[in-house]
Amino acid sequence: MTLSPFWGNLAGVVTVASMLSFIGIWIWVWNARHKQKYDALARIPMDDEEQSQ
């Protein structure tokens, strides 16, 4: 049983689209302008611990 070239091309397009999405999200997350927000989110567990004591 052989697959038609359509399915091979479709698999290639899906692979490239997935890779580009991953790289785009990675760049967006590591963007320097988000650092302040992520630092504030990282401090939430410590802030909760100080408030409970």
N, C-alpha and C positions, 0 to 999 in steps of 0.2 A: 504494500500500500504506500503510495507516494502522496505527499502533500502538494497542493498547487503553489505556485510562486506567490500568490496573494497572501497566504498565511505566513510565509517567511518574511515578506515585506511588512505585514501587519505586526509581527513579533518584533521586528527591528524598529519600527516607528514607536511602539509602546515602550521598548527598552530605552530608546533615546529620550522620549518624553519623560519617563520616570527619572532618568539620570539628571536631566536638566531641571526638573522640579526639585530633586534632592539638593542639587548644587545651589539653586536659587534660594531655597529655605535656609540652607547652611550659611550662605552669605548674608541673608537678612538677619538671622539670629546673631551672628558675630559682628554685626555692624556696630561701630563705636557709639553711635547716638543712642543705642539701646542699653548701654552699660549702666547708666544711672537707675533705670527701671529694674534691671535684673539684680543690681546690688540691693535695692530696696526690698525686692521679693526674697532675696536670700537672707535678709535680716529678720523676716517675719517670725520664724521659730524662736529666735533669741528674744525678740520683743515680747512674745507671748509668755515665755518662761519668766522674764523679769516682772511682768504684770501679775503673774499668779503667785509670786512670793511675797 
